[in-house]
Amino acid sequence: MGFFNSILSKLGIGSAEAATENPAAPSAAVETAPTDAAAIAVVDVVAQLEERAAANAQKLNWRTSIVDLLKLLDIDSSFAARKALAGELSCPAELMADSAQMNMWLHKTVLARIAENGGNVPADLLSE
């Protein structure tokens, strides 16, 4: 399983099995799991992440930080892990050389890909 797939899995996106692993995922995600190949269950990503943030002792700003987003999902947020994720998502080489630029690209791209895979991500988080 790829790094990005683990993000989707933590959010309960992609399969009924992944949705049942996350107790914060809405039950509708399980009920609407692919009976029709064209149907994609919509998962309220913001609600899940806000709930996780409220329960976390650290003050994490997942809305702007890829590191904080990964921490909320209990996924390795180290530089090496972020670089691997950026490579998996085809980050341009010129951005990979600058960690700040890579992180900004990665945050935007991860949220966009979550939305493409059935995550309900507000437009304001996708256009930053």
N, C-alpha and C positions, 0 to 999 in steps of 0.2 A: 504494500500500500504506500502510495506517495505521501509526501509531507502535506500537500494541500488536501488530500483525501482525509487525512486525520483531522483537519480543521472541520471539514464538512461533517465527519462522523461525530465529533464533539457537539456539533450544533443539531444533530439529528437530521441531517440533510443527506439524501441520496438513497436511502433504503429504509424499509420498515424496521430492520434489525438495528440500524444506527439510531433511529428515532426512539426505540425502546430502551437503548442504553442510556439515554439522557432523560432523567426524570423531569427536567424543566421543559422538555419539548411538549408542545400541545398534542393532545391525544388525536386531533384531526390529522396530524402528520402520519400517524400509524394507520388510521382508517382509510386514508386516501393514497396509500402506497401503491405503486405502479400496477394497477389492474389494467390500465390503458397506457401504452407506451408513451403517448403524447401528454398524459397527465403528470404534472409535477406538483407535489404537495408544497404549499407555501409555509415556511417556518418563520415565526416572528423573532428574528435575530436580535433586534434591539431589546425586546422584552427579556430575552434570555441573558444577554450581556449585562443589562442593567441590574437584573436580579443577582447575577454572579458578582457584580461590582459592589452591590449593597452588602453582600454577605462576606466580602473579602476585607481583611484587616488593613491591607494596603490601599492607598488612594490611587487607583489606576484609571488612566484616561484612555480607554480603548477607542474613543472616537477620533483621536488624532495620532495615537502611538501604536505602531505594530508590535512593539515589545510588550506593552500593556495588554493589547488584544490577545497575544499568545499566552501571556501569564494568566489571564482570566480563563482561558481554555485549558489550563494545565498542560501546555505544550512548551517544549524547549524554546526559549527566546534568546539563546546565546547568539553571538555574531555568526558563528559557524552555521547554526541552524537557519538563521535568517538568510544567509548567503546561499545555502542549499535550496531553500524555498524560492528565493529570487531566481536561481538557475532553473528550477523546475517550471516556474511560470514565465520563463523567457525574458528576463529583465535585460534591457539593452546593456551591452558591455561598458559603455561610458558611464552608466549609472552604478554599475557594480564596483567601479574603482573608487567611488565616493560613498561612504557608508550612510551619510545623512540623506543624500539623494536616493540611494537604494531603498532606505527605510521609507521615505515618502512615497516612492513609486510602489513599493511593496504593500503598504497600507491601503492605498487606493485600489490597487489591482486585486488584493485579497477580498476587499469588500465588494468590488465589481463581480468577481468570480463567484462569490457566495450568492449574490443576487441572481446571476445567470443560472445557478443550480437550484433555485427555489427558495432562497432566503429573502425575506422581506426587509430590504435595506432602503431607508429613505434617500431620496434623490440628493439631498444636501450633503450626505456623507459620500456620495459617489462623485460629486462634482468638485470637490476640494482640490 
